[in-house]
Amino acid sequence: MIGVMCLRNAMASTTTDTFTVSAVITSGCALGTSSATNTTDLGTLSFGTQAALSDNVDATSSAGAGSIVVTCTPGTAVTISLDYGVNGGSATKRYLSNGSQLLGYQLYQDAAHSQVWGKGSLAYSISAFPQTTQTYPVYGRLFSSSTVPAAGTYTDTVTVTLAY
């Protein structure tokens, strides 16, 4: 009987060891509503349909229609810059084109149309990104023209660069 008890106690012995579980969160950002960087089209900022341009036409973007939607690791320093489009624009004026004629316009960071949204010193800076996805509206102004533009669809493509 004593031998059986010793055997039973020998099988009841245990040993332990440990392993580590970890995760590394790196600073990062994504444009649009997708978690993958640069895979979501930000939409179109539209100045609508116009018969003439005797006055400036203002437009404000919204989510999915030209607004810049950004998600970043909280606390990350971020700069959002816009290039001047594919039609030879500058910090002074961007251009919509129908293939043969240009219409002048500009994009701004503010509703007062006082801060051009561009590159370098004209980029939008965030010193510490907040904890939630942010939507940054783009304020556009299609400039008046003394001549009636030719009928057609005028477009430009602006590239948004998110640096972090």
N, C-alpha and C positions, 0 to 999 in steps of 0.2 A: 504494500500500500504506500509506503513511503517513497519508493521509486517512481510510482505513477504520479505522485504529487510533484516531485521534482521535475519530471518531464513536462507536466502541465504548466508549471511556473516558467520553465525555459521557453515554451512557445508563446507565452504572454508578454515577452519582452518587446519593446518598440524602440525605434530610433527615429530621429527627425533631422531634417535639413531644411534649408530655405532657398527660395529663388526670388529674384527681383522683378518687379513689374514697373515699367516706366513709360512715359510718353514725353516727347519733345515737341513743344509748340514753337514754331519759328515765326518771325514777323512775316506777314504776307498780306496780300490784298487781292480782291477780285472785282472786276467791273461787271455791272449788270446784276441780274438776279440769279445767275448761275454760280456755283462754287468753283468752277474752272475759269481761270483768268482768260479774258478776251474771247469768250465764246458766245457772248450774248450781244446781239445787235441792239443798240440803244434807241433805235427808232428814228423817226423823222420829225424835225422841227419844221412846221409848215407855216408859211405866210399866207396861205389860203389862195383863193382865186381873185385876181385883180383885173380890172379893165384898163386901168391906167395907174401911174404912180405919181400923181400930183402932190401927194403928201407921203411922209414916211409911214411905213406899216410896221407895227410892233407885234411881236409874238413871244409868248412864254412857253417853254417846254413843260412837259409833265412826264411822269414815269412811263416808259415805253414809247414816248414821243419826243425824244431829244434830251431829256434830263439825264444826268450822269449819276448812276446808281453805283455806290461803292460799299464794299464790305472789307474791313481790315482787322488785323489783330489789334485789340485795344492798346492805346498808348503809342502806336506806330506813327512816326512823322511821315506825312504824305504830301506830295505835290501833284496837282492835276493840271496838266497843260493841254491846250488845244493847238493844233497846227493851223495854218492859214488856208487850208483847203487845196484842192487839186487844180484850181483855175487861176493860179498866180496871185493869190491874195497876200496881204501884209497886215501888220498891226494897225494900219490906217483903214484899210478896206479889204474885205473878202469879196468874192464874186460868185454869183450863180451864172451858169451858162446853159444855153439851149443848143450849143454846138457852133453857133455863129455870132451870137450877141451875148454881152455880159450885163448883169444887173448887180449894182453894188449893195453890199449888206455888211453888217458887223454883228459879232456875238459878244455879250457882256456878262459879267458876274453879278450885276445888280440891276434892279428894276428901274433905276434912274438912268441907266445907260451911260454911266460915267466911268466904269472900270472895264476896259476891253479884256476879254478872256483870250489869252494867247500863250506864248512860250516865254521862258526866262523870267524876267521880273513881272510879266503879265500872267503868270500861272497862279493858280489858287493854292495856298499852302495851309496845311493843318498841322499844328505842332504835336498834337497827341490825339489820335483818332479815338472817337468814343466807342462804347461797347456795342452799339447797334448799327445796322446798315443805314447809310445816309443817302439821301437823294438831293442832288444839287441841281437846281433849275438853271437853264441857260436862257438868257434874255436876248432875243434877236431883234434887229431893226433892218428892214429892207428900205434902202434910201430912195427918196423921191427922184424923179427923172423929169427933165423938161420936155423930153420927147416920149411919145407913146412907144413902149417896147413891142417888138414883133410878137405875135401870138406863139405860144408853145410852152413846153414844160422846161423850167430852168432848175438846174440842180448843182450841188456841190457836195463833196465828201470831205468831212473834217475828221481827222484822227485825234482821238483822246489818248493821252499818255499818262499813266499812273505810275509815279516814281515813289518808291518807299525804301 
